[in-house]
């Protein structure tokens, strides 16, 4: 058969697109995932935070979709009995420079329409987090926690209930065009489709190229490593504690996150990875590394941010440096209080000019939609992003019928 729409990528964005499209049961939708399970990479290895929309430039796709998607996520979790907690978080300034940045962050949050956001004093910080320390805080009540793997599994269930098909262990290899149709060649079978949607995350730029698209960017993998708090020190953290982020980078700095399934994570850092699915410190792929260093934008990025890169590598291999970063927020944390946890790899798009793409990046062509940059808060915003992308896809589909 020829499917109306084929989606590549079984993470939270791909499945959200599928769920949105399959609301129209007259459409035939198929989703393929290369790995043997759903949500194997970015979705299944993040800290599970439902973001408020605090950090994003007002009017950006990130801001719009995060704010809308946050409320849709809370509603979805309530309707489907998915454990979650709108626990709020605090962002802590530890010096005068950070106080100024925190005030700008508060203003941005208000411009983005976050309800209840407010500055809190040193004493009020203690009321929320008795063991945290700082000279000024920002309380953000809209932030929450959830397990995004469970959310994605529910998306898949709803796709299937509505007649959609989901295949795992099915890797996209190549695209062939024939008689007005597109044929996806995979390691399992050939799939005919009228419209193709690329939500492949860490492989999205490569898939775009195989489809004849020039993305003018490249995915650069950054590994985020976590530590866990030992059980008898989990009392040090009530909910979520964040530092004031460096505005030059799309990373939030190491922080504390209470997890919905129990326990407390500390991290992540942001270390350049030499393998796109490289979850361990010494993971290496010759192909991935060669492609990375052959990209002109990589060296421009390195020239601008090498000091930060060296610092992140040093912290990755030096636990005491990681602990030192955590102690700025919670001074009582000691080396013995944390042990290595998991890691995730973030698919960060990089442009030829060496700049990290700071917003969602979606490219449309006649019969294809390619999602080339969907970093945090993509999980929070997944239902909203899914609906947006589905709208693009439906327009392409209707045009193809004319």
Residue, then its C-alpha position, 0 to 999 in steps of 0.5 A: x500500500x501507499x501511505x499518506x504520511x510516513x514519519x521517520x523518528x520515534x522520539x517524542x516529537x515524531x510520535x506527537x506529530x503522528x498522534x496529531x495527524x492520526x486524529x483524522x482516521x481517514x489518513x494512513x500514517x506510518x512511523x518508523x524508528x531505527x532502534x528496537x524501542x520507542x524514545x531511545x535517545x533524547x526523549x528517554x535520557x532527559x531529566x523529565x522537566x516540564x519547562x515553564x517558558x522562562x528562558x526563551x526569546x519572546x515571540x520565538x517558536x520555542x517561547x510560543x510552543x513551550x507556553x502552549x505545550x506546557x499547558x497541553x502537557x499538564x492536561x494530557x497527563x491529567x487525562x491519561x493518568x500519567x504521574x506528574x507534579x507541577x512543583x515549581x522551581x527556583x533559579x538562584x543568583x549567587x553574585x551581583x552579576x547574576x542578580x542583574x541577569x536574574x532580573x532580566x530573566x524575570x522580565x523575559x518570563x513575564x513577557x512570555x506570560x508565565x503566571x506567578x513568577x516572582x523574585x524571592x529574597x535570601x530568606x525566602x529561598x530557604x523557605x522553598x529549599x532550606x539547604x540552598x544558598x544565594x543572594x536572590x532567587x526567582x520562583x517559577x511555579x509553572x515548572x513541573x516534572x514527568x517521565x517523558x518515556x511514559x508520555x511517548x508510550x501513550x502517544x504511540x498507543x493513541x496512534x495505534x488506536x486510531x489506525x496508525x502503524x508504528x515500526x521499531x528496528x526499522x532504519x531509514x536508508x535511502x529515498x527513491x522517487x518513482x511515478x510521483x511517489x516516494x519510496x523509503x528504503x529501510x533495513x526491513x521493507x520498502x515503504x511507499x508514501x505521499x508525504x515524508x516527515x523527518x523527526x530523526x533528531x540526532x540523524x535529522x541532518x543526514x536524513x535531510x541530505x539523503x532526501x535531497x535537501x541542503x540543510x545548511x547546518x549540521x547536528x553537533x552532539x553534546x553529551x549531558x552527564x548526570x550524577x545522582x544523589x545518594x539516598x540519605x542525602x535526597x533530603x537536601x533537595x525539595x524540588x528543582x534548583x537551577x543556576x542563572x544560565x549563561x545567555x551565550x549558550x543554549x544550555x542551562x548549567x548543572x542543576x538539581x532535579x527531583x525526578x517523578x519516579x524517585x530520586x534526585x539528579x544533578x547535572x547535566x553538563x554539556x560536553x562535545x561528543x565524538x559520537x552522535x549516540x555516544x553516552x559514555x565518556x570514551x565513545x567514539x565514531x570515526x564517521x561522526x567525528x570526521x563529519x563534525x571536524x569537516x564542517x566549517x561551522x565547527x571550527x568557527x564555533x570552536x574559535x568562539x567558545x573553546x574556553x567553555x569547551x575546555x571547561x566542560x571537558x575538565x568538569x566531565x573528568x573531574x568530579x570535584x569540579x562538578x561538585x564545586x558547581x553544585x556547591x554554589x547552589x547547595x553548599x552542603x553537597x559533598x563529593x561522597x553525596x553523589x555518584x555517576x548516573x546516566x547521560x543523554x546526547x543533545x542534537x544541537x544544530x550548528x550553522x555554517x557561521x559557527x552559531x548554535x541554532x537557538x530556535x526550532x528549525x523546520x524546513x518544508x518542501x513540496x512533499x516533505x517536512x524536515x525538523x532539523x532542530x528541536x532541542x529543549x523544550x521540545x519534550x515540554x512543547x511536543x503536543x504543540x509542536x506536533x500540532x504545528x508540524x501536522x498542520x504543515x504536513x496536512x497542507x502538503x498532503x492536500x496540495x499533493x492531491x490537487 
